[in-house]
Amino acid sequence: NSGFQAGLTVSNWMPDIILLDMLMPEMDGFEVCRQLKSDEKAKDIPIIAVTVLKDTKEIKKMVSAGITDYISKPFKSQELIKKIKEHLLIE
């Protein structure tokens, strides 16, 4: 889906956590993250970036956009589950 659709979905259905691809058509994950963090209702939802971006400059850009954490593609499902549990405080 596009970044625009992601913003609409979150505002209509408040998820406990967001997995966000940083490279999407129309609106990238950086802009989606900035918009979500500026939304009073959505600003506290943890956002985990799922990305192929690995450059330190790109990681810093993700953090300044408001990303809570990130996982690099390709990833192992156990790795992703661990991060989700960590941010939802599930043991």
C-alpha positions in Angstrom: 0.0 0.0 0.0 1.0 3.6 -0.3 2.1 5.9 2.5 -1.1 7.9 2.0 -3.3 4.8 2.6 -1.2 3.9 5.7 -2.0 7.3 7.3 -5.7 6.9 6.7 -5.7 3.3 8.0 -4.0 4.4 11.3 -6.4 7.3 11.9 -9.4 5.0 11.4 -8.1 2.0 13.3 -5.6 2.7 16.1 -3.2 -0.2 16.1 -0.9 -1.1 19.0 2.2 -1.1 16.8 3.0 -0.2 13.2 5.4 -2.0 10.8 6.4 0.5 8.2 8.3 0.0 5.0 10.4 3.0 4.3 10.4 2.7 0.5 6.8 3.0 -0.8 5.1 4.6 -3.8 3.7 8.1 -3.6 4.8 8.9 -0.1 7.9 7.3 1.6 8.0 5.9 5.1 9.9 9.0 6.4 7.0 11.3 5.6 4.4 8.7 6.8 6.3 8.5 10.1 6.5 12.3 10.5 2.8 12.6 9.9 1.9 9.9 12.4 4.1 11.4 15.0 2.5 14.8 14.5 -1.0 13.2 15.0 -2.1 13.6 18.6 -3.9 10.3 18.6 -1.2 8.3 16.9 2.0 9.9 18.2 2.6 7.3 20.9 2.2 4.2 18.7 5.6 2.4 18.3 6.7 2.3 14.7 9.2 -0.3 13.5 10.7 0.4 10.1 11.1 -2.6 7.9 13.7 -1.6 5.4 16.6 -2.4 3.0 18.2 0.9 4.1 21.4 0.2 6.1 23.5 3.3 5.7 24.1 5.2 8.9 22.8 8.4 7.4 19.5 6.7 6.5 19.2 5.2 9.9 19.7 8.6 11.5 17.1 10.0 9.1 14.6 7.3 10.3 15.3 8.1 13.9 14.7 11.8 13.3 11.5 11.0 11.5 10.3 9.3 14.7 10.9 5.6 14.1 10.9 3.6 17.3 13.1 0.8 16.0 14.0 -0.8 12.7 14.7 -4.2 11.2 16.6 -4.8 8.0 15.3 -6.9 5.1 15.6 -9.7 4.7 14.8 -10.7 8.3 13.9 -13.8 10.2 10.4 -13.9 11.6 11.7 -14.7 15.1 13.7 -11.4 15.0 10.6 -9.4 14.1 8.5 -11.1 16.7 11.1 -10.3 19.3 11.1 -6.6 18.4 7.3 -6.5 18.4 7.1 -8.1 21.8 9.8 -5.8 23.1 7.9 -2.7 22.1 4.5 -4.0 23.2 6.1 -5.0 26.5 5.0 -8.7 26.0 7.1 -11.4 27.6 
